[in-house]
Structures are given as structure tokens and as C-alpha cells.
Amino acid sequence: MSSSRESDPRSSTIDPEFRAYMDVLIAEIREHGHAVTGNYVGRDALILTTTGARSGQARTNPVAFTRDGERFVIAATNDGADQHSAWYRNVLADPIVTVELDRRRIRARARVVEGEERDRLWALHVANHPGIGAYPSQTSRVIPVLVLEPRD
């Protein structure tokens, strides 16, 4: 349920219809605090802004999340594709991100989790977003699980 596309209009990987859908979804989350149309309705979704690894430009994507205490759990599912989500590559290059949720902006540090912590958080995330549970069987890659830890 996470976007795999950067919001760079010059990128050849962006389907214009998909980008338009994502832009509407981002606008809905900003205005209403949640999606009101499309397949994100009823799901916990935040807006994640990263810094483009190659461009240095702000990149904004809606991302499904699950709360773990004060942290936000996200997964770079890319809908089960064999390539990592573009935003994931951006986070690896610069882990300082902006999270928009409930009409608030929060600076956070993204951290990839591994081992038992990853397994626990993946199970928690799948319980909150059952549709992503099949994604690991659709790809040969291990789907990265990250926590977004708010900064003071």
C-alpha cells in the first residue's frame, strides 16, 4: 500500500494517472485527516516526505502505517513488486523525514528494523493492513519494515 513512485514529473517511471490519484489522496489526507475516496478509505495512512536520493528535491507519498507506541511503522512493500519503493531509497540516503498526520507535521528519523523486531512489527502491520500480507510471496526481496521515530 505504499507508493513506489517519486513525485518528480520528469521521471519516466510515473504513470500520469497514478500520480494524479496519489496527488488527490495526499490532498484528501491533508484536508480531512484521512482518505475519503479510493482504496485508502478506512486505512491508517500518513503523508511521508523524503529528500530525493538523486535529486535532493522533496518527495511526497501517502503511506500506510501502524502505530507502535509513539512510533509509526511503515513497510516498503511497493505492492509486492521486485523493486524497492522509491521513497525507501530516499530514506536510506537521508533518514530525516516529515510525517503529516491528523493535520500535523512531525519531523522524524526513519530506521530500518531487522530480526525479531522486524518480524514483530511486520506482523503488527499486517494485522492492521491485511491486504499486504500476500506481498512477500509475490517478490523475491525481503520487504523492508521501518519505524518513524518522532524527533524532539
HELIX and SHEET records of a PDB file:
HELIX    1   1 PRO A   16  HIS A   32  1                                  17    
HELIX    2   2 GLY A   38  TYR A   40  5                                   3    
HELIX    3   3 ASN A   78  GLY A   80  5                                   3    
HELIX    4   4 ALA A   86  ALA A   93  1                                   8    
HELIX    5   5 GLY A  115  ASN A  128  1                                  14    
HELIX    6   6 PRO A  130  GLN A  138  5                                   9    
SHEET    1   A 7 ALA A  58  ALA A  64  0                                        
SHEET    2   A 7 ALA A  45  THR A  51 -1                                        
SHEET    3   A 7 ILE A  96  LEU A 101 -1                                        
SHEET    4   A 7 ARG A 104  VAL A 113 -1                                        
SHEET    5   A 7 VAL A 145  PRO A 150 -1                                        
SHEET    6   A 7 ARG A  71  ALA A  75 -1                                        
SHEET    7   A 7 THR A  66  ASP A  68 -1                                        
END                                                                             
